Amino acid sequence: MILNMNLGADSYDIVLERGALGSVGSLLRLDRKALIVTDSGVPAEYAQTVAAACRTPFICTIPEGEASKCFSIYEELLSKLVEYGFTRTDCVVAVGGGVVGDLAGFVASTFMRGIDFYNIPTTVLSQIDSSIGGKVAIDFGGYKNLVGAFYQPKKVVIDPEVLNTLPERHIANGLAEAIKMSLTSDPALFAIFEAGEHMERLDEVIERSLRIKKYVVEQDEKEAGLRKILNFGHTVGHAIESNGQFAELYHGECVALGMLPMVTPDIRQRLLTVLKDVGLPTEHKGDTEALFTAIEHDKKAAAKNITVIYVNTVGTFDMQTIPLTELKARLSDYLN
C-alpha cells in the first residue's frame, strides 16, 4: 500500500508493505553515494540489505539510545559525508528507530543546505509516528529536540516484518503513540486496543495511525495549529523523559504517563486498562517541581502560558492555552 503525503513540492510516498525492505532497490533512488545511518541495536542485516541495493554505500553505525542525538555524533556524521566526498546529488538513508531518523534527517537537512533523505523505520514507534512529518532534530542542554528543523524525506519505506525482532517492551513503547492518536482522532482505533486486538491487527494499527498523522501534517506542516494535537501526552511526557530520575523509561512509556493527566477521569480509567494490557507504565511518583522546571523549558511554552491537548471524549480533543501555574496545579492534583 502507498500513502502520499501531499505537501506540494515536498510531497512524498509512504510505502507500507510486508517485505518492502528487500525491495528498496526499486523503491528508492540509490544509484549514487548513500550514507546509511543505523545504530547498534538494529540487526546489522537491515542496513546491509539497503547497502546491497546502493551503487556506493557507506554504513555508519552509531551507539543505540537517545544519547546519540547529540552534537558530537551529528558532527561525526557530517565529517563522514565530507570524508567520502558527498555532494548535493547524494543521499542519506536512516535505517532504525526514532533516534536514527531524527539524527540522520537533521544531518541531511543541514549538509550543503540539504540533500535527499530516505527513512526506513525499524521500530513500532518510528513506523507509526516519527518517520513521517518532517521533524528532524538533536537534543541539547538536557532537553529533547531543542535543535532541529522541518525537513521532509523523499520517501519512507515501512516493512512491518522487521518488527518481528523487537522485544515486547519496544513494541509497547511504540504502541503508545498509536494510543495517543486514537484518543484524539480515531475511536475505532481505540476500540482495537480496548478489545485487546492490537497485535493481531498490527498492520491496521500502523496504517490507521499513519493516516491520522498524514492528514494532520498535510493541514499544518509547521505546527502552527492543528499539528499540535500530535503533542498530546508529550508536554508532561517530555518533562519526565528529561528528568534524570527516569532515564530507564523509553519515550513511549513517558508519553503514556503524560496522557493520564490530560484526560477526563472516566477516560483515564479506560486508558489505564489499555496501558496495562499493552504493557505500558501507569504510575509516576516523581518530583513535581522537577517536572515543572522541565516543562518551563518546553518548546511549546511561551512566556507564562503553555498550549496543551486535553481529551474529553475519545476521538476528539480540546486545545487549551493555559497558565503554567494551572498546569502545575493539574499535575499536582493528579500525582497526589
RANORDA-V262954 format. One record per residue. N is the residue number from 1. NEAR is the number of other C-alpha atoms within 12 Angstrom. D_LAST is the distance of its C-alpha to the last C-alpha in Angstrom with 1 decimal. Layout:
# RANORDA-V262954
n & near & d_last
N & NEAR & D_LAST
N & NEAR & D_LAST
This chain:
# RANORDA-V262954
n & near & d_last
1 & 20 & 46.5
2 & 20 & 46.5
3 & 26 & 44.1
4 & 27 & 45.2
5 & 33 & 42.8
6 & 25 & 44.8
7 & 25 & 44.4
8 & 12 & 48.1
9 & 10 & 49.6
10 & 22 & 46.5
11 & 24 & 46.4
12 & 31 & 46.2
13 & 29 & 46.1
14 & 39 & 43.3
15 & 36 & 45.0
16 & 35 & 43.1
17 & 27 & 45.3
18 & 19 & 45.4
19 & 21 & 47.8
20 & 29 & 47.7
21 & 35 & 47.3
22 & 26 & 50.8
23 & 26 & 52.1
24 & 33 & 50.8
25 & 20 & 54.4
26 & 16 & 55.2
27 & 30 & 51.8
28 & 35 & 51.5
29 & 26 & 54.2
30 & 32 & 54.5
31 & 21 & 58.1
32 & 25 & 57.2
33 & 31 & 55.2
34 & 41 & 51.7
35 & 46 & 49.0
36 & 45 & 46.8
37 & 52 & 43.4
38 & 42 & 41.5
39 & 35 & 39.3
40 & 23 & 39.7
41 & 26 & 37.3
42 & 33 & 39.4
43 & 23 & 42.5
44 & 24 & 45.4
45 & 22 & 47.6
46 & 37 & 45.6
47 & 37 & 46.6
48 & 26 & 50.0
49 & 23 & 50.5
50 & 41 & 49.9
51 & 35 & 52.2
52 & 23 & 54.9
53 & 28 & 55.0
54 & 30 & 55.2
55 & 19 & 58.5
56 & 23 & 57.2
57 & 28 & 53.8
58 & 33 & 51.8
59 & 32 & 48.7
60 & 33 & 46.1
61 & 31 & 43.4
62 & 33 & 40.4
63 & 20 & 37.8
64 & 21 & 35.1
65 & 26 & 31.6
66 & 33 & 29.8
67 & 26 & 31.4
68 & 33 & 34.7
69 & 40 & 33.7
70 & 33 & 35.0
71 & 23 & 38.0
72 & 18 & 40.0
73 & 29 & 40.1
74 & 36 & 40.6
75 & 22 & 43.5
76 & 22 & 44.8
77 & 36 & 45.0
78 & 32 & 46.8
79 & 18 & 49.2
80 & 25 & 50.0
81 & 33 & 50.9
82 & 19 & 53.2
83 & 13 & 54.7
84 & 19 & 55.4
85 & 21 & 57.0
86 & 28 & 54.7
87 & 23 & 55.7
88 & 22 & 54.3
89 & 21 & 55.8
90 & 32 & 53.8
91 & 41 & 50.3
92 & 53 & 47.0
93 & 51 & 45.5
94 & 50 & 42.0
95 & 52 & 41.7
96 & 49 & 38.2
97 & 46 & 34.5
98 & 46 & 32.6
99 & 46 & 33.1
100 & 49 & 36.8
101 & 49 & 37.1
102 & 51 & 35.2
103 & 53 & 37.2
104 & 58 & 40.6
105 & 52 & 40.2
106 & 47 & 39.6
107 & 46 & 42.6
108 & 47 & 44.7
109 & 33 & 43.6
110 & 28 & 44.8
111 & 30 & 47.8
112 & 20 & 50.9
113 & 15 & 48.7
114 & 27 & 47.7
115 & 31 & 49.3
116 & 39 & 48.7
117 & 46 & 45.5
118 & 47 & 45.0
119 & 56 & 41.8
120 & 53 & 41.8
121 & 46 & 38.2
122 & 45 & 37.8
123 & 43 & 34.1
124 & 45 & 32.4
125 & 41 & 30.0
126 & 44 & 33.1
127 & 47 & 35.2
128 & 50 & 32.6
129 & 46 & 31.5
130 & 44 & 32.4
131 & 50 & 36.1
132 & 50 & 36.9
133 & 47 & 36.2
134 & 42 & 37.7
135 & 34 & 34.7
136 & 37 & 35.8
137 & 35 & 34.3
138 & 34 & 33.5
139 & 29 & 30.6
140 & 21 & 31.1
141 & 17 & 29.5
142 & 24 & 26.5
143 & 30 & 25.7
144 & 35 & 26.5
145 & 32 & 29.6
146 & 25 & 30.2
147 & 25 & 34.0
148 & 28 & 35.4
149 & 27 & 37.5
150 & 26 & 38.1
151 & 37 & 40.9
152 & 41 & 41.8
153 & 41 & 43.2
154 & 39 & 46.7
155 & 38 & 45.7
156 & 45 & 42.8
157 & 46 & 43.9
158 & 47 & 41.3
159 & 37 & 42.5
160 & 34 & 40.1
161 & 24 & 42.3
162 & 33 & 41.0
163 & 35 & 37.6
164 & 20 & 39.2
165 & 20 & 38.9
166 & 23 & 35.1
167 & 17 & 32.8
168 & 18 & 30.4
169 & 24 & 27.4
170 & 29 & 29.1
171 & 36 & 29.9
172 & 37 & 26.3
173 & 37 & 25.3
174 & 45 & 27.8
175 & 44 & 27.0
176 & 51 & 23.6
177 & 49 & 25.6
178 & 51 & 27.6
179 & 52 & 24.5
180 & 52 & 23.4
181 & 48 & 26.9
182 & 40 & 27.1
183 & 45 & 24.1
184 & 40 & 25.6
185 & 34 & 29.2
186 & 27 & 30.4
187 & 26 & 29.5
188 & 24 & 32.3
189 & 37 & 30.8
190 & 36 & 27.4
191 & 23 & 29.5
192 & 29 & 31.0
193 & 37 & 27.7
194 & 26 & 26.8
195 & 18 & 30.3
196 & 21 & 29.7
197 & 20 & 32.8
198 & 32 & 31.6
199 & 24 & 33.7
200 & 13 & 36.9
201 & 18 & 36.6
202 & 30 & 35.4
203 & 29 & 38.3
204 & 24 & 37.4
205 & 39 & 33.7
206 & 44 & 35.0
207 & 30 & 37.5
208 & 32 & 35.2
209 & 43 & 32.7
210 & 44 & 35.6
211 & 33 & 37.0
212 & 37 & 33.7
213 & 42 & 33.5
214 & 35 & 37.3
215 & 26 & 37.2
216 & 31 & 34.4
217 & 34 & 36.1
218 & 29 & 39.5
219 & 22 & 38.2
220 & 22 & 36.4
221 & 30 & 37.4
222 & 20 & 36.1
223 & 23 & 32.7
224 & 15 & 33.8
225 & 22 & 32.1
226 & 28 & 31.6
227 & 29 & 30.9
228 & 33 & 27.6
229 & 39 & 26.3
230 & 42 & 26.7
231 & 37 & 23.9
232 & 44 & 21.4
233 & 40 & 18.5
234 & 40 & 20.2
235 & 46 & 18.7
236 & 49 & 15.4
237 & 41 & 17.4
238 & 42 & 19.9
239 & 40 & 17.5
240 & 44 & 16.1
241 & 38 & 19.8
242 & 38 & 20.9
243 & 28 & 18.6
244 & 18 & 20.9
245 & 16 & 18.3
246 & 23 & 18.4
247 & 19 & 22.1
248 & 17 & 22.5
249 & 29 & 20.9
250 & 31 & 23.3
251 & 42 & 23.2
252 & 45 & 22.7
253 & 42 & 19.9
254 & 40 & 18.1
255 & 42 & 19.1
256 & 49 & 17.8
257 & 45 & 14.3
258 & 43 & 14.9
259 & 49 & 16.0
260 & 45 & 13.1
261 & 40 & 11.3
262 & 40 & 14.9
263 & 35 & 16.1
264 & 24 & 16.1
265 & 18 & 14.3
266 & 17 & 17.7
267 & 27 & 18.5
268 & 27 & 15.2
269 & 18 & 16.4
270 & 25 & 19.8
271 & 37 & 18.5
272 & 29 & 16.6
273 & 24 & 20.0
274 & 35 & 21.9
275 & 38 & 20.0
276 & 22 & 20.3
277 & 24 & 24.0
278 & 34 & 24.7
279 & 26 & 23.2
280 & 36 & 20.3
281 & 32 & 16.9
282 & 29 & 14.0
283 & 23 & 11.1
284 & 32 & 10.1
285 & 19 & 8.8
286 & 25 & 10.6
287 & 21 & 10.9
288 & 25 & 9.6
289 & 21 & 12.9
290 & 24 & 15.0
291 & 34 & 13.9
292 & 31 & 14.7
293 & 24 & 18.0
294 & 31 & 18.9
295 & 39 & 18.4
296 & 29 & 20.6
297 & 29 & 23.3
298 & 34 & 23.0
299 & 26 & 26.4
300 & 33 & 25.0
301 & 24 & 23.9
302 & 17 & 26.7
303 & 17 & 26.8
304 & 19 & 23.6
305 & 22 & 23.0
306 & 29 & 21.9
307 & 37 & 22.9
308 & 41 & 20.4
309 & 39 & 21.2
310 & 38 & 19.4
311 & 33 & 20.6
312 & 21 & 21.2
313 & 24 & 23.9
314 & 29 & 24.8
315 & 25 & 27.6
316 & 23 & 26.9
317 & 30 & 24.8
318 & 25 & 24.0
319 & 23 & 24.5
320 & 22 & 22.7
321 & 22 & 23.4
322 & 23 & 20.7
323 & 20 & 20.2
324 & 30 & 18.1
325 & 21 & 16.3
326 & 19 & 15.3
327 & 33 & 14.0
328 & 30 & 11.9
329 & 18 & 10.5
330 & 25 & 9.9
331 & 34 & 8.3
332 & 21 & 5.9
333 & 14 & 5.3
334 & 25 & 5.5
335 & 22 & 3.8
336 & 15 & 0.0
